[in-house]
Amino acid sequence: MSGSEKGTLKLRLLQLKCHFTWKLLLEDTDPDELADRLYDQLTFLVTKNKYMVYNLLAYVMHLKGDNTQAIAHLEQAEEMIKENNPTGTDQKYLVTYGNYAWVFYYLNQYEDSQKYIDKVEKIYKELKDTTDVAEMYGEKAWSLLHFGGRYYEEAKQCFLKALELEPEDPEWNSGFAVVVYRLESFDGRKCPASECKSLELLERAVEKNPNDAVVKSLLALKLQDLNRTDEGKIYIEKAINQAPSSPYLLRYVAKFYRRARMADDALCVLQTAVDLIPTSAFLHHQIGLCYRQKYFNDKWRFGNRNRYMSQTETEKLNDLLQNTLFHLEKAVEYKKTFVYAYVDLAKMYFAATKIKKAEDTFKTVMAFTTLTDEEKQQIYYNYGRFKEYMSSESEAINYYKKCVQIIVCTIQRDLGEKSLKRIAEKKIQNDILDAEGFALLGFVHKMNGEMNDAIDCYEKALESDPHNAEYVSELCELKLAI
């Protein structure tokens, strides 16, 4: 094939709609961990759309450099479509054929690549050249969900598009409800009932797809968020009766129990699930959180008896701490990009007075290059707390500021702001002329858009430290902004 012919082929490939053109970036995932998750789904997930899992697996195998295995998974996807779509339209093949074309291109099998491009174009002609195909939008949305939080908003838009074309489809209703639920809980806040969109969507998804036990469990969790735990228990019980050995269900059941302060029940459920999927980072993280809850509960209970702890109590606390660390370490071992597990692990290293390990863990996760704003806030706030506890107030202030400077409304940003105010007020209480205290308050006001209050604070800071170039610069910038 000549250079110009190869260039023409590449242009045709770029016009396809499939995993290779959806901008699913290698740096946003751990391909080994994602492949393990997808293989687990093939084993345990009950769905008529397993061909989508094989399609995504094919792309992941390509990312891992194994295009031969990618072809094998595309063959399995094709077989799954044939089994579940014996008399249906060919539009379900569009993504699979697009992926075939790309993989054959990378294998330098250009004739095969052209053959699959031709197949795609033939299907579009049969569809009267429409490019709006619900299956394609739905499959793209599910794939985006697998690549993590930075893709959730785009996944939401894809599910919406699929629902515009097929509003009654159970899969698209479930998918849309799931992604809205995740977006609502993404920043760590509890969504007020008046602003909660996912409740109605989850209820609709349960109605459209009554066999989906996982969606029932998410509805239970949302009801729990809204302080309707008793209603949530009804759905949890229905879900368990429906799929008692599904690890994908059990992990959410365990989360419901843990948040209801039923850590032992949660651990029992999680043990069943982790026996089925022993390398699940999510499950080990949840087990770690349960042991953490038990550890701090007992530490508070034993420590509030105004006496020294007995040897038995000390040993029990140590066992709970070691179990917490073990499972959090497993979580980051099995998913090396698991930001929240790293933060939880660092905090527990500090609780165990393993200061160097805590410091190293924070530095490891902080060095990740694809952090979302929400993840950065989580890290900066908790690292700031760590530094403050270690009596490094200036470093703590620096990281609290980094947290607050990210203008995304999360609970961590609120906590970072409160920490800066607390430090500032303590400084001013100790010395009414403390310039840094007033400057910190000015910074918080500025970040919240309260420009006049910020100006007042920086003017007070300059009264005590009139030659401070930073305060002068901030004051000038604020006055120019109003």
MOVENCOR-V675605 format. One record per backbone hydrogen bond with DSSP energy under -1.0 kcal/mol. NH is the residue of the N-H (numbers start at 1). CO is the residue of the C=O. Records with the same first field share a line. If there is no record, write none. Layout:
NH->CO, CO
//
This chain:
6->2
7->3
8->4
9->5
10->6
11->7
12->8
13->9
14->10
16->13
21->18
28->25
29->26
34->30
35->31
36->32
37->33
38->34
39->35
40->36
41->37
42->38
43->39
44->40
45->41
52->49
54->50
55->51
56->52
57->53
58->54
59->55
60->56
61->57
62->58
63->59
64->60
65->62
66->61
70->66
71->67
72->68
73->69
74->70
75->71
76->72
77->73
78->74
79->75
80->76
81->77
82->78
83->79
84->80
85->81
93->90
94->91
97->93
98->94
99->95
100->96
101->97
102->98
103->99
104->100
105->101
106->102
107->103
108->105
109->104
110->108
113->109
114->110
115->111
116->112
117->113
118->114
119->115
120->116
121->117
122->118
123->119
124->120
125->121
126->122
127->123
128->125
129->124
133->131
137->133
138->134
139->135
140->136
141->137
142->138
143->139
144->140
145->141
146->142
147->144
148->145
151->148
152->149
155->151
156->152
157->153
158->154
159->155
160->156
161->157
162->158
163->159
164->160
165->161
166->162
169->166
173->169
174->170
175->171
176->172
177->173
178->174
179->175
180->176
181->177
182->178
183->179
184->180
185->181
188->185
195->192
201->197
202->198
203->199
204->200
205->201
206->202
207->203
208->204
209->205
212->209
213->211
216->212
217->213
218->214
219->215
220->216
221->217
222->218
223->219
224->220
225->221
226->222
227->224
228->223
232->228
233->229
234->230
235->231
236->232
237->233
238->234
239->235
240->236
241->237
242->238
243->239
246->243
250->246
251->247
252->249
253->249
254->250
255->251
256->252
257->253
258->254
259->255
260->256
261->258
262->257
266->262
267->263
268->264
269->265
270->266
271->267
272->268
273->269
274->270
275->271
277->273
280->277
284->280
285->281
286->282
287->283
288->284
289->285
290->286
291->287
292->288
293->289
294->290
295->291
296->292
297->293
298->294
299->295
300->296
301->297
302->298
303->299
314->310
315->311
316->312
317->313
318->314
319->315
320->316
321->317
322->318
323->319
324->320
325->321
326->322
327->323
328->324
329->325
330->326
331->327
332->328
333->329
334->330
335->331
338->335
339->337
342->338
343->339
344->340
345->341
346->342
347->343
348->344
349->345
350->346
351->347
352->348
353->350
354->349
355->353
358->354
359->355
360->356
361->357
362->358
363->359
364->360
365->361
366->362
367->363
368->365
376->372
377->373
378->374
379->375
380->376
381->377
382->378
383->379
384->380
385->381
386->382
387->383
388->384
389->385
390->386
391->388
392->387
396->392
397->393
398->394
399->395
400->396
401->397
402->398
403->399
404->400
405->401
408->406
410->408
411->187
414->410
415->411
416->412
417->413
418->414
419->415
420->416
421->417
422->418
423->419
424->420
425->421
426->422
427->423
428->424
429->425
430->426
431->427
434->431
438->434
439->435
440->436
441->437
442->438
443->439
444->440
445->441
446->442
447->443
448->444
449->446
450->445
451->449
454->450
455->451
456->452
457->453
458->454
459->455
460->456
461->457
462->458
463->459
464->460
465->461
468->465
472->468
473->469
474->470
475->471
476->472
477->473
478->474
479->475
480->476
481->477
//
